[in-house]
């Protein structure tokens, strides 16, 4: 007689899994919104700088790009921490 190797999760674990999935979905929505807003802000700033015709426009545009990269680094760090916790590892 063959026995099924499929395991079923206890009800509590299934509920926790669904809650985790919902939290991951919420986090993904939040991150998408932040990325979208950050990109719009950076593009607006770059366009303003370019439109100014200032002699310092290249330097100012580089500064804006650096600020955008700094924001992206912070967002990635937060995503990594969240994923670490979601995977059951200790976050740094």
Steps between C-alpha positions, in 0.01 A plus 500: 500500500636840401473791737480859388811702577302822491508672835227730620574797716326544830226761488705746706795477261273550198350809663847635581609429142203694363573787739862503386393500136266791569781688677738435210235627257449812713875556514530460122221754446666744738842459338350548153339824613819629659708412193248668271489818711877509536546467124246775432670729750842435348377552145329826599816622670717405202264675259503814714877494512526453124247778436691742721784525252730560794872452464481267799226283343729198437629508858147545636367215286777276634400594853137410429609166353708430812203578723283265295757222535517562876121463523512182292767358732285568805197340333703193403631465856144509635386244243790272591417529871135422436582197285745379763234516767241342271738212434541442873856625525617766740521845348822691552 
